[in-house]
Amino acid sequence: MEKKSYVKVKCHECGNEQNVFGRASTEVKCTKCNAVLALPTGGKAHIKAEIIELI
C-alpha cells in the first residue's frame, strides 16, 4: 500500500486550496492570505486548515 505524504487543505480564511507536506518541519502559511495552515510537531504536522484529501 502506498503511503500518503501530502495533504490537500483549504484555508479557513480565504478558501485557497494548496498541498501541504504531512510531516512539515516549518510553519506552513497560505500563499494568498498568509494564514497558518500547518505547524510542525516533530512528527506529523498539526493541520489547522480543512483537510480535503490525502495525496
N, CA, C and O of each residue as an XYZ file, in Angstrom:
220
protein
N       0.835     -1.178      0.000
C       0.000      0.000      0.000
C       0.883      1.245      0.000
O       1.851      1.327      0.756
N       0.549      2.198     -0.838
C       1.336      3.424     -0.966
C       1.056      4.359      0.202
O      -0.098      4.572      0.574
N       2.119      4.917      0.780
C       1.974      5.831      1.903
C       1.676      7.236      1.388
O       2.372      7.726      0.499
N       0.660      7.886      1.931
C       0.283      9.241      1.528
C       1.074     10.236      2.375
O       1.010     10.191      3.604
N       1.821     11.136      1.727
C       2.634     12.063      2.495
C       2.241     13.523      2.307
O       2.745     14.393      3.017
N       1.353     13.803      1.363
C       0.890     15.170      1.161
C      -0.601     15.259      1.447
O      -1.340     14.292      1.264
N      -1.031     16.428      1.897
C      -2.422     16.658      2.240
C      -2.896     17.890      1.483
O      -2.235     18.929      1.504
N      -4.038     17.778      0.816
C      -4.631     18.948      0.163
C      -5.536     19.600      1.196
O      -6.437     18.956      1.734
N      -5.293     20.897      1.479
C      -6.050     21.607      2.503
C      -6.716     22.847      1.931
O      -6.314     23.365      0.889
N      -7.746     23.313      2.635
C      -8.461     24.526      2.248
C      -8.350     25.518      3.396
O      -8.711     25.208      4.531
N      -7.851     26.705      3.097
C      -7.662     27.755      4.091
C      -9.016     28.210      4.641
O      -9.952     28.445      3.877
N      -9.116     28.333      5.966
C     -10.352     28.799      6.598
C     -10.576     30.288      6.357
O     -11.718     30.748      6.373
N      -9.524     31.032      6.138
C      -9.630     32.485      5.982
C     -10.103     32.899      4.586
O     -11.024     33.706      4.459
N      -9.473     32.347      3.534
C      -9.760     32.825      2.174
C     -10.289     31.741      1.233
O     -10.720     32.055      0.124
N     -10.265     30.470      1.653
C     -10.765     29.391      0.806
C      -9.770     28.860     -0.201
O     -10.111     27.987     -0.999
N      -8.533     29.369     -0.184
C      -7.494     28.897     -1.095
C      -7.155     27.439     -0.791
O      -7.059     27.048      0.372
N      -6.975     26.638     -1.843
C      -6.577     25.242     -1.685
C      -5.108     25.095     -2.062
O      -4.656     25.638     -3.071
N      -4.367     24.353     -1.237
C      -2.971     24.080     -1.566
C      -2.536     22.778     -0.923
O      -3.180     22.284      0.002
N      -1.433     22.223     -1.421
C      -0.885     20.978     -0.914
C       0.138     21.275      0.168
O       0.945     22.196      0.048
N       0.088     20.467      1.240
C       0.978     20.631      2.384
C       1.627     19.288      2.664
O       0.956     18.257      2.627
N       2.926     19.285      2.944
C       3.621     18.052      3.314
C       3.139     17.627      4.695
O       3.123     18.439      5.621
N       2.753     16.384      4.843
C       2.177     15.878      6.087
C       3.116     15.874      7.273
O       2.662     15.812      8.415
N       4.424     15.940      7.027
C       5.411     15.983      8.109
C       6.246     17.261      7.990
O       7.475     17.228      8.058
N       5.565     18.362      7.815
C       6.240     19.655      7.637
C       7.110     19.977      8.849
O       6.689     19.784      9.990
N       8.318     20.464      8.601
C       9.247     20.802      9.688
C       9.279     22.310      9.964
O       9.964     22.767     10.878
N       8.539     23.063      9.175
C       8.414     24.502      9.399
C       6.940     24.887      9.302
O       6.125     24.135      8.768
N       6.615     26.041      9.814
C       5.250     26.537      9.746
C       4.862     26.761      8.285
O       5.616     27.378      7.532
N       3.705     26.270      7.883
C       3.224     26.426      6.507
C       2.112     27.460      6.507
O       1.149     27.356      7.268
N       2.258     28.478      5.629
C       1.269     29.544      5.546
C       0.580     29.526      4.187
O       1.134     29.038      3.202
N      -0.630     30.063      4.150
C      -1.399     30.181      2.917
C      -0.670     31.129      1.970
O      -0.147     32.163      2.386
N      -0.644     30.761      0.697
C       0.050     31.596     -0.282
C      -0.743     32.849     -0.635
O      -0.178     33.797     -1.181
N      -2.033     32.873     -0.336
C      -2.868     34.032     -0.663
C      -2.989     35.025      0.497
O      -2.767     36.222      0.315
N      -3.344     34.524      1.701
C      -3.644     35.433      2.816
C      -2.660     35.333      3.983
O      -2.784     36.079      4.954
N      -1.694     34.430      3.902
C      -0.651     34.278      4.913
C      -1.147     33.688      6.242
O      -0.455     33.801      7.254
N      -2.318     33.068      6.255
C      -2.821     32.398      7.458
C      -2.031     31.105      7.672
O      -1.578     30.497      6.702
N      -1.862     30.680      8.914
C      -1.125     29.458      9.230
C      -1.989     28.245      8.897
O      -3.119     28.128      9.371
N      -1.447     27.341      8.075
C      -2.160     26.131      7.673
C      -1.679     24.899      8.425
O      -2.468     23.995      8.702
N      -0.385     24.853      8.760
C       0.172     23.689      9.441
C       1.326     24.113     10.341
O       2.089     25.023     10.019
N       1.433     23.427     11.482
C       2.502     23.691     12.434
C       3.331     22.427     12.629
O       2.771     21.331     12.669
N       4.657     22.551     12.751
C       5.498     21.375     12.964
C       5.333     20.846     14.392
O       5.111     21.616     15.326
N       5.445     19.525     14.547
C       5.342     18.924     15.882
C       6.503     17.982     16.181
O       6.577     17.423     17.276
N       7.400     17.800     15.233
C       8.486     16.837     15.406
C       8.150     15.505     14.749
O       8.994     14.610     14.701
N       6.942     15.364     14.248
C       6.466     14.175     13.541
C       5.476     14.641     12.508
O       5.804     15.440     11.630
N       4.256     14.138     12.614
C       3.202     14.608     11.704
C       2.860     16.048     12.039
O       2.785     16.419     13.210
N       2.654     16.852     11.016
C       2.324     18.266     11.217
C       0.912     18.401     11.776
O       0.037     17.584     11.486
N       0.700     19.438     12.580
C      -0.633     19.756     13.101
C      -1.319     20.625     12.048
O      -0.959     21.789     11.874
N      -2.301     20.065     11.349
C      -3.001     20.767     10.277
C      -4.098     21.622     10.889
O      -4.983     21.112     11.576
N      -4.038     22.931     10.635
C      -5.023     23.870     11.188
C      -6.081     24.267     10.170
O      -6.993     25.027     10.494
N      -5.975     23.765      8.943
C      -6.922     24.068      7.864
C      -7.820     22.861      7.640
O      -7.610     21.799      8.227
N      -8.819     23.033      6.788
C      -9.728     21.940      6.450
C      -9.013     20.962      5.509
O      -8.501     21.370      4.466
N      -8.978     19.686      5.870
C      -8.346     18.677      5.027
C      -9.342     18.241      3.969
O     -10.457     17.825      4.284
N      -8.928     18.339      2.698
C      -9.786     17.970      1.583
C      -9.507     16.522      1.149
O     -10.432     15.729      0.975
N      -8.224     16.193      0.977
C      -7.870     14.822      0.583
C      -6.404     14.545      0.861
O      -5.597     15.463      1.003
N      -6.072     13.254      0.937
C      -4.689     12.804      1.068
C      -4.185     12.481     -0.325
O      -4.835     11.758     -1.080
N      -3.007     13.028     -0.666
C      -2.461     12.786     -1.998
C      -1.040     12.281     -1.917
O      -0.417     12.021     -2.946
